[in-house]
Amino acid sequence: MSGPGIDYRAVFQALPGMVALLTPDLVYADANEDFLRHSHRTRDELIGRYLFDVFPDNPNDPTATGARNLQASLRRVLESGERDTMALQRYDVRSPEGPGEWEERYWSPINAPVSDADGRVVLLVHRVEEVTELIRARARVGDNRARVLEAELYTRSRELQEVNERLRQAHAREREVALALQDAMLPAPHLAGHHRAAVRYRPAVGALNVCGDWYDLVEVPDSRMVVAVGDVVGHGLAAACVMGQLRSALSAASRVAAGPAQALEVLDLYARAVDGAESTTAASVHVDWRSHTLTYSSAGHPPPALLRRDGTVAFLDRATDPPLAARPEHVPRPQASLAFAGGDRLVLYTDGLVERRGADIDTGLGRLARSLNVNRALEPDRLADALLLDLLPSAGATDDTALVVLRL
């Protein structure tokens, strides 16, 4: 038994309808009783075997596409981490009557991910409704109209599948354009503004949650430098366009503002006039090389981290305010200061580095602090790579990540 007195394996086996579990390699990990019964397969014929070795397309039918369509759906789930509902499929299966015999079958599948704590898809739930008898029952009515309706039902399902595929392709193209636009608007890593800095940008895996993050490094007079990161709510081309406007506005404001709080106040006023900028988060740190002081302010953003040479980590969390344009009225923003020593590291990042589904932000910040401590001797370039390796899921993050590491 598992959970509060519930035998979940028994529940899985008793589920009405066909349900199977697949590994990311599309190998059967388990199947319930309905799946075995309706597919005419034994457990030994399924478990541990590759899906399309068990259920290939009918070689006698040149129009058969069931296996290809199912494989495309499962790949989409693996890449996006999102559920995928397929249109009605004709997908014939080998008949138990003998070799070379095939049965005409119709299915309505839904494929869903099971993810671990890092957002990595570790299992696929393959749920299928058997609708062959429904199709055959319509044909048994015996009149031409029933056969016309049957053909129309199947044709419409195929058309829906094709429309969905075109939409997915259009979404993928939009993602490519948005990433290219974002790349064009962000400073190039080797021109990021300072030889002491390393910058990284990692887009989210799949089509969602991309192109809203930014970073910036700005040299200002009197031996000062401004480092900033931000995160726009939304994704795709719209988020990339808003990101470019806000990054440019903050960069300009930072050059003339008395400090980071004033720069974020200007950005807050500007965000109120930009569609899609509401609830954007941002953090800005002004580095004074002469006084060895960090002055910072945050608009709802995860706190920057100061890694000291002894490995201790201080989070810059004493000047945090709500995100941009979140308040009904504009009010002044707070700022705070912290001394640093030569050789310390300043780390700014977006939430994709530390936030994980099902875990609070403190857990992510703790993981960041431990990674910084372990890698404290590394120079910015190697430290940035080590942080991404330690903190991002191996299968890729489900949110953008921007990262700036600055040697002080």
VEXDREN-2710 file (C-alpha; in Angstrom, 1 decimal):
% VEXDREN-2710
k/r/px/py/pz
1/MET/0.0/0.0/0.0
2/SER/1.2/3.6/-0.6
3/GLY/-0.2/7.0/0.4
4/PRO/-3.1/7.2/2.9
5/GLY/-4.1/3.6/2.7
6/ILE/-4.4/3.6/-1.1
7/ASP/-2.9/0.9/-3.3
8/TYR/-2.1/3.1/-6.3
9/ARG/-0.9/0.1/-8.4
10/ALA/-4.3/-1.5/-7.9
11/VAL/-6.0/1.7/-8.8
12/PHE/-3.9/1.9/-12.0
13/GLN/-4.8/-1.6/-13.0
14/ALA/-8.5/-0.9/-12.3
15/LEU/-8.7/2.4/-14.3
16/PRO/-11.5/2.3/-16.9
17/GLY/-10.0/2.8/-20.3
18/MET/-6.7/1.9/-21.8
19/VAL/-3.7/3.4/-20.0
20/ALA/0.0/2.6/-20.5
21/LEU/3.2/4.1/-19.1
22/LEU/6.1/4.7/-21.4
23/THR/9.7/5.7/-20.7
24/PRO/11.3/8.7/-22.6
25/ASP/12.7/6.1/-25.0
26/LEU/9.1/5.0/-25.8
27/VAL/9.5/1.6/-24.1
28/TYR/6.5/0.2/-22.2
29/ALA/7.0/0.5/-18.4
30/ASP/3.5/-0.6/-17.5
31/ALA/0.0/-1.1/-18.8
32/ASN/-3.4/-1.5/-17.1
33/GLU/-5.8/-4.4/-17.7
34/ASP/-8.0/-2.6/-20.2
35/PHE/-4.9/-1.8/-22.3
36/LEU/-3.9/-5.4/-22.4
37/ARG/-7.5/-6.6/-23.2
38/HIS/-8.3/-4.1/-25.9
39/SER/-4.9/-4.3/-27.6
40/HIS/-4.9/-8.2/-27.5
41/ARG/-1.5/-8.2/-26.0
42/THR/-0.1/-9.9/-22.9
43/ARG/2.1/-8.2/-20.4
44/ASP/5.1/-10.1/-21.6
45/GLU/4.5/-8.9/-25.1
46/LEU/4.5/-5.2/-23.9
47/ILE/6.6/-4.5/-20.9
48/GLY/10.2/-3.6/-21.8
49/ARG/9.5/-3.5/-25.5
50/TYR/9.7/-0.5/-27.8
51/LEU/6.2/0.9/-28.6
52/PHE/6.6/0.8/-32.4
53/ASP/8.1/-2.7/-32.4
54/VAL/4.8/-3.9/-30.8
55/PHE/2.5/-1.6/-32.8
56/PRO/4.0/-0.7/-36.2
57/ASP/2.0/0.8/-39.1
58/ASN/0.1/-1.7/-41.3
59/PRO/2.6/-2.4/-44.1
60/ASN/-0.4/-3.5/-46.4
61/ASP/-1.9/0.0/-46.3
62/PRO/0.2/2.8/-48.0
63/THR/-1.9/5.5/-46.4
64/ALA/-1.2/4.3/-42.8
65/THR/0.1/7.1/-40.6
66/GLY/-1.0/6.1/-37.1
67/ALA/2.5/5.2/-35.9
68/ARG/4.1/8.4/-37.3
69/ASN/1.4/10.6/-35.8
70/LEU/1.6/8.9/-32.4
71/GLN/5.4/9.2/-32.4
72/ALA/5.2/12.9/-33.3
73/SER/2.7/13.5/-30.4
74/LEU/4.9/11.7/-27.9
75/ARG/8.0/13.6/-29.0
76/ARG/6.1/16.9/-28.6
77/VAL/5.2/15.9/-25.0
78/LEU/8.9/15.1/-24.3
79/GLU/10.1/18.4/-25.7
80/SER/7.5/20.7/-24.3
81/GLY/6.5/19.0/-21.1
82/GLU/2.9/19.6/-22.0
83/ARG/-0.1/17.3/-22.6
84/ASP/-0.9/16.5/-26.2
85/THR/-4.4/15.5/-27.4
86/MET/-4.5/13.7/-30.8
87/ALA/-7.4/13.7/-33.3
88/LEU/-9.1/10.4/-34.1
89/GLN/-6.6/8.0/-35.6
90/ARG/-7.0/4.9/-37.8
91/TYR/-4.2/2.7/-36.5
92/ASP/-4.4/-0.9/-37.5
93/VAL/-2.9/-3.6/-35.3
94/ARG/-1.7/-7.2/-35.9
95/SER/-4.4/-9.7/-35.5
96/PRO/-4.0/-12.5/-33.0
97/GLU/-5.6/-14.8/-35.6
98/GLY/-2.3/-15.3/-37.3
99/PRO/0.8/-13.8/-38.9
100/GLY/0.2/-11.3/-41.7
101/GLU/-3.3/-10.6/-40.5
102/TRP/-4.3/-7.0/-39.5
103/GLU/-7.3/-5.6/-37.8
104/GLU/-8.8/-2.2/-38.8
105/ARG/-8.8/-0.2/-35.6
106/TYR/-9.7/3.4/-34.6
107/TRP/-8.3/5.2/-31.5
108/SER/-8.6/8.5/-29.7
109/PRO/-5.3/9.1/-27.8
110/ILE/-4.1/11.6/-25.2
111/ASN/-0.4/11.7/-24.1
112/ALA/0.7/13.4/-20.9
113/PRO/4.0/13.9/-19.1
114/VAL/5.1/12.8/-15.7
115/SER/7.9/15.1/-14.5
116/ASP/10.4/15.0/-11.7
117/ALA/11.3/17.9/-9.3
118/ASP/13.5/19.5/-11.9
119/GLY/10.8/19.5/-14.5
120/ARG/12.3/16.7/-16.6
121/VAL/9.9/14.3/-18.2
122/VAL/10.6/10.9/-16.8
123/LEU/7.4/9.0/-17.9
124/LEU/4.7/9.4/-20.5
125/VAL/1.1/8.5/-19.8
126/HIS/-0.4/7.1/-23.0
127/ARG/-4.2/7.0/-22.6
128/VAL/-6.3/5.6/-25.5
129/GLU/-10.0/5.4/-26.1
130/GLU/-11.0/2.5/-28.4
131/VAL/-13.7/3.8/-30.8
132/THR/-13.5/1.0/-33.4
133/GLU/-16.9/-0.4/-32.4
134/LEU/-18.5/3.1/-32.7
135/ILE/-17.2/3.5/-36.2
136/ARG/-18.4/-0.1/-37.2
137/ALA/-21.8/0.5/-35.6
138/ARG/-22.4/3.4/-37.9
139/ALA/-21.5/1.3/-40.9
140/ARG/-23.9/-1.5/-39.8
141/VAL/-26.8/0.9/-40.1
142/GLY/-26.6/-0.1/-43.7
143/ASP/-27.6/3.1/-45.5
144/ASN/-25.4/5.3/-47.6
145/ARG/-25.9/8.3/-45.3
146/ALA/-24.3/6.3/-42.4
147/ARG/-21.3/5.5/-44.5
148/VAL/-21.0/9.1/-45.6
149/LEU/-21.1/10.2/-41.9
150/GLU/-18.5/7.7/-41.0
151/ALA/-16.2/8.9/-43.8
152/GLU/-16.8/12.5/-42.8
153/LEU/-16.0/11.8/-39.2
154/TYR/-12.7/10.3/-40.0
155/THR/-11.9/12.9/-42.6
156/ARG/-12.6/15.8/-40.2
157/SER/-10.4/14.1/-37.6
158/ARG/-7.5/13.9/-40.1
159/GLU/-8.0/17.5/-41.1
160/LEU/-8.0/18.5/-37.4
161/GLN/-4.7/16.6/-37.0
162/GLU/-3.2/18.5/-39.9
163/VAL/-4.4/21.9/-38.7
164/ASN/-2.9/21.2/-35.3
165/GLU/0.4/20.2/-36.9
166/ARG/0.5/23.5/-38.9
167/LEU/-0.2/25.5/-35.8
168/ARG/2.6/23.7/-34.0
169/GLN/5.0/24.5/-36.9
170/ALA/3.9/28.1/-36.9
171/HIS/4.5/28.3/-33.1
172/ALA/8.0/26.8/-33.6
173/ARG/8.8/29.4/-36.3
174/GLU/7.6/32.2/-34.0
175/ARG/9.9/30.8/-31.2
176/GLU/12.8/30.9/-33.6
177/VAL/12.1/34.5/-34.6
178/ALA/11.6/35.6/-31.0
179/LEU/14.9/34.0/-30.0
180/ALA/16.7/35.7/-32.9
181/LEU/15.2/39.0/-31.9
182/GLN/16.2/38.5/-28.3
183/ASP/19.7/37.6/-29.3
184/ALA/19.9/40.8/-31.4
185/MET/18.7/43.0/-28.6
186/LEU/20.9/41.6/-25.8
187/PRO/24.5/42.7/-25.6
188/ALA/26.9/40.2/-27.1
189/PRO/28.7/38.2/-24.3
190/HIS/32.1/39.4/-25.4
191/LEU/30.9/43.0/-25.5
192/ALA/28.8/42.8/-22.4
193/GLY/30.6/45.8/-20.9
194/HIS/33.5/44.7/-18.8
195/HIS/36.4/42.3/-18.9
196/ARG/35.6/41.1/-15.4
197/ALA/32.1/39.8/-16.4
198/ALA/30.6/36.6/-17.8
199/VAL/27.1/36.5/-19.1
200/ARG/24.9/33.6/-20.1
201/TYR/21.4/33.2/-21.6
202/ARG/19.6/29.9/-21.8
203/PRO/16.2/29.7/-23.5
204/ALA/13.5/27.4/-22.1
205/VAL/13.1/24.0/-23.6
206/GLY/10.0/23.9/-25.8
207/ALA/7.9/26.7/-27.2
208/LEU/6.7/28.3/-24.0
209/ASN/8.3/30.7/-21.5
210/VAL/10.9/32.1/-23.8
211/CYS/12.3/35.5/-24.7
212/GLY/11.3/37.5/-21.7
213/ASP/14.6/37.6/-19.8
214/TRP/17.4/40.2/-20.2
215/TYR/20.7/41.3/-18.7
216/ASP/22.7/44.5/-19.1
217/LEU/26.1/45.9/-18.0
218/VAL/26.6/49.7/-18.3
219/GLU/29.8/51.7/-17.6
220/VAL/28.9/55.0/-16.0
221/PRO/31.2/58.0/-14.9
222/ASP/33.1/58.2/-11.7
223/SER/34.4/54.6/-11.7
224/ARG/30.9/53.0/-11.4
225/MET/29.2/50.3/-13.2
226/VAL/25.5/49.2/-13.4
227/VAL/24.6/45.5/-13.6
228/ALA/20.9/44.6/-14.2
229/VAL/18.7/41.7/-15.0
230/GLY/14.9/41.5/-15.7
231/ASP/12.1/39.1/-16.5
232/VAL/9.0/40.0/-18.5
233/VAL/5.8/38.0/-17.9
234/GLY/4.8/36.3/-21.1
235/HIS/6.6/34.5/-23.9
236/GLY/7.3/34.6/-27.6
237/LEU/7.6/37.7/-29.9
238/ALA/5.5/39.9/-27.6
239/ALA/7.7/39.2/-24.6
240/ALA/10.9/39.8/-26.7
241/CYS/9.6/43.2/-27.9
242/VAL/8.6/44.3/-24.4
243/MET/12.0/43.0/-23.1
244/GLY/13.8/45.1/-25.6
245/GLN/11.9/48.3/-24.6
246/LEU/12.4/47.8/-20.9
247/ARG/16.1/46.9/-21.2
248/SER/16.8/50.0/-23.2
249/ALA/14.8/52.2/-20.9
250/LEU/16.6/50.9/-17.8
251/SER/20.0/51.2/-19.5
252/ALA/19.3/54.9/-20.3
253/ALA/17.9/55.7/-16.9
254/SER/20.9/54.1/-15.2
255/ARG/23.2/56.5/-16.9
256/VAL/21.6/59.5/-15.3
257/ALA/19.9/58.3/-12.2
258/ALA/21.3/59.0/-8.7
259/GLY/21.1/55.3/-7.9
260/PRO/19.3/52.0/-8.7
261/ALA/16.1/52.9/-6.8
262/GLN/15.6/56.0/-8.9
263/ALA/16.4/54.1/-12.1
264/LEU/13.8/51.5/-11.3
265/GLU/11.3/54.3/-10.5
266/VAL/11.8/55.7/-14.0
267/LEU/11.4/52.2/-15.4
268/ASP/8.2/51.7/-13.4
269/LEU/6.7/54.9/-14.8
270/TYR/7.7/53.8/-18.3
271/ALA/6.3/50.3/-17.8
272/ARG/2.9/51.7/-17.1
273/ALA/2.7/52.9/-20.7
274/VAL/3.9/49.7/-22.3
275/ASP/1.4/46.9/-23.0
276/GLY/2.6/43.7/-21.6
277/ALA/5.2/45.3/-19.2
278/GLU/3.0/44.9/-16.1
279/SER/4.4/42.7/-13.4
280/THR/7.9/42.6/-15.0
281/THR/10.6/41.9/-12.3
282/ALA/14.0/43.6/-12.4
283/ALA/17.1/44.0/-10.2
284/SER/19.7/46.7/-10.5
285/VAL/23.1/46.9/-8.8
286/HIS/25.4/49.9/-8.9
287/VAL/29.0/49.0/-8.4
288/ASP/31.3/51.7/-7.0
289/TRP/34.9/50.6/-7.6
290/ARG/36.4/53.4/-5.5
291/SER/34.4/52.9/-2.3
292/HIS/34.0/49.2/-2.8
293/THR/30.2/49.5/-2.3
294/LEU/27.3/47.8/-4.0
295/THR/24.0/49.8/-4.0
296/TYR/21.0/47.9/-5.2
297/SER/17.3/47.8/-5.6
298/SER/14.9/45.1/-6.7
299/ALA/11.4/45.2/-8.3
300/GLY/10.1/41.8/-7.2
301/HIS/13.1/40.0/-8.6
302/PRO/15.1/37.1/-6.9
303/PRO/17.9/38.7/-4.9
304/PRO/21.4/39.1/-6.4
305/ALA/24.1/37.1/-4.6
306/LEU/27.5/38.3/-3.3
307/LEU/30.1/35.5/-3.1
308/ARG/32.9/36.5/-0.8
309/ARG/36.4/35.1/-1.1
310/ASP/35.9/32.8/1.9
311/GLY/32.9/31.1/0.3
312/THR/30.2/32.8/2.3
313/VAL/27.2/34.1/0.3
314/ALA/25.2/37.2/1.1
315/PHE/21.9/37.8/-0.7
316/LEU/21.1/41.4/-1.6
317/ASP/17.5/41.2/-0.2
318/ARG/17.1/44.3/1.9
319/ALA/15.6/46.5/-0.9
320/THR/12.9/44.5/-2.5
321/ASP/9.7/46.1/-3.7
322/PRO/6.8/44.8/-5.9
323/PRO/7.2/44.2/-9.7
324/LEU/6.9/47.1/-12.2
325/ALA/3.5/48.8/-12.5
326/ALA/2.1/46.4/-9.9
327/ARG/1.0/49.2/-7.5
328/PRO/-2.1/51.3/-8.3
329/GLU/0.0/54.4/-7.8
330/HIS/3.7/55.2/-8.3
331/VAL/5.7/55.4/-5.1
332/PRO/9.5/55.7/-4.4
333/ARG/11.4/52.5/-4.3
334/PRO/13.9/51.4/-1.6
335/GLN/17.6/50.8/-2.0
336/ALA/20.4/49.4/0.2
337/SER/24.1/49.2/0.2
338/LEU/26.7/46.5/1.0
339/ALA/30.5/46.6/1.1
340/PHE/32.6/44.2/-1.0
341/ALA/36.2/43.3/-1.1
342/GLY/38.4/42.8/-4.2
343/GLY/38.0/39.3/-5.6
344/ASP/34.4/38.9/-4.5
345/ARG/31.9/37.8/-7.1
346/LEU/28.5/39.4/-7.8
347/VAL/25.9/37.1/-9.3
348/LEU/22.6/38.3/-10.9
349/TYR/20.2/35.9/-12.5
350/THR/16.6/35.3/-13.4
351/ASP/14.2/32.9/-11.8
352/GLY/14.8/30.1/-14.2
353/LEU/18.1/29.4/-12.4
354/VAL/16.5/28.8/-9.0
355/GLU/12.8/28.2/-9.2
356/ARG/11.5/24.6/-9.6
357/ARG/7.9/23.3/-9.7
358/GLY/6.9/22.1/-6.3
359/ALA/9.7/23.7/-4.4
360/ASP/9.8/27.1/-2.7
361/ILE/12.2/29.8/-3.6
362/ASP/14.3/29.3/-0.5
363/THR/15.2/25.8/-1.6
364/GLY/16.5/27.2/-4.9
365/LEU/18.4/30.0/-3.2
366/GLY/20.0/27.4/-0.9
367/ARG/21.1/25.3/-3.9
368/LEU/22.6/28.4/-5.5
369/ALA/24.5/29.3/-2.3
370/ARG/25.9/25.8/-2.1
371/SER/27.0/25.8/-5.7
372/LEU/28.7/29.2/-5.3
373/ASN/30.5/28.0/-2.2
374/VAL/31.8/24.9/-3.9
375/ASN/32.9/26.8/-7.0
376/ARG/34.2/29.9/-5.2
377/ALA/37.7/29.7/-6.7
378/LEU/36.6/29.9/-10.3
379/GLU/36.9/32.9/-12.5
380/PRO/33.6/34.4/-13.9
381/ASP/33.4/32.4/-17.1
382/ARG/34.0/29.0/-15.5
383/LEU/31.8/30.0/-12.5
384/ALA/28.9/30.9/-14.8
385/ASP/29.2/27.5/-16.6
386/ALA/29.4/25.6/-13.3
387/LEU/26.3/27.3/-12.0
388/LEU/24.3/26.4/-15.1
389/LEU/25.5/22.8/-14.9
390/ASP/24.7/22.5/-11.2
391/LEU/21.3/24.2/-11.1
392/LEU/19.6/23.7/-14.5
393/PRO/17.8/20.4/-15.2
394/SER/19.9/18.1/-17.4
395/ALA/16.9/17.9/-19.8
396/GLY/16.7/21.7/-20.0
397/ALA/14.8/24.3/-18.0
398/THR/11.1/25.1/-18.5
399/ASP/11.8/28.8/-18.1
400/ASP/14.4/31.2/-19.5
401/THR/17.6/31.8/-17.6
402/ALA/19.8/34.9/-17.7
403/LEU/22.9/35.0/-15.7
404/VAL/25.6/37.6/-15.0
405/VAL/28.8/36.9/-13.0
406/LEU/31.0/39.8/-12.2
407/ARG/34.5/39.7/-10.5
408/LEU/34.7/42.6/-8.1
END
